[in-house]
Amino acid sequence: TNGEVATVHRIVEYSHHLVPDIDRIFNSSYYWGVMDRFEAEQLLDGKPEGTFLLRDSAQTEYLFSVSFRRYQRTLHARIEQGNHRFSFDIHDQSVYSAPTISKLIEKYKDPARCLFFEPQLTFPLHRKHVFKLQELCRGVIVSCTTYMGVSSLRLPPKLKQYIRQYHYTVPVRTVNLQE
């Protein structure tokens, strides 16, 4: 009232969810795990158009990225999540989204169905190493429970944190507070 502007604070409540089909991702030969874009570029250098790999995203707000060959170079695309769906552009309703990352990748396998600006994921670059047993077990556990369900598992806290690593958040409620 005295010409002062009220400060608005916003509190956003989120629900946490484990990535669906994480066990399938870990068992896919095209999933390489932790890798930065430069390592991906070295691996894909000289490979045919449509060769791709899935890797953990280096950016914390994204879980996964695909690196792929298109137009005689290696390109990278982050996989976004929104409303329990995965897409290369979750904010554009016209861009395909899928309930799982595996189904998203499957959609982009046919080069005849890929538009010029979309990832072409035709030929998987097969991983040469196996994941640790601990990582594979995490995939199986995650496929059998929920984010909240991990709390009731009779496991040490550090192991529960490890199991919850591959999760995403969904805004549930926003509350505006004025001073």
Helices and strands as residue ranges (DSSP letters): E 8-18, H 22-27, E 31-34, H 37-44, E 51-56, E 64-70, E 73-82, E 85-87, E 97-98, H 101-107, G 111-113, E 123-124, H 133-143, G 148-152, H 157-163, E 167-178
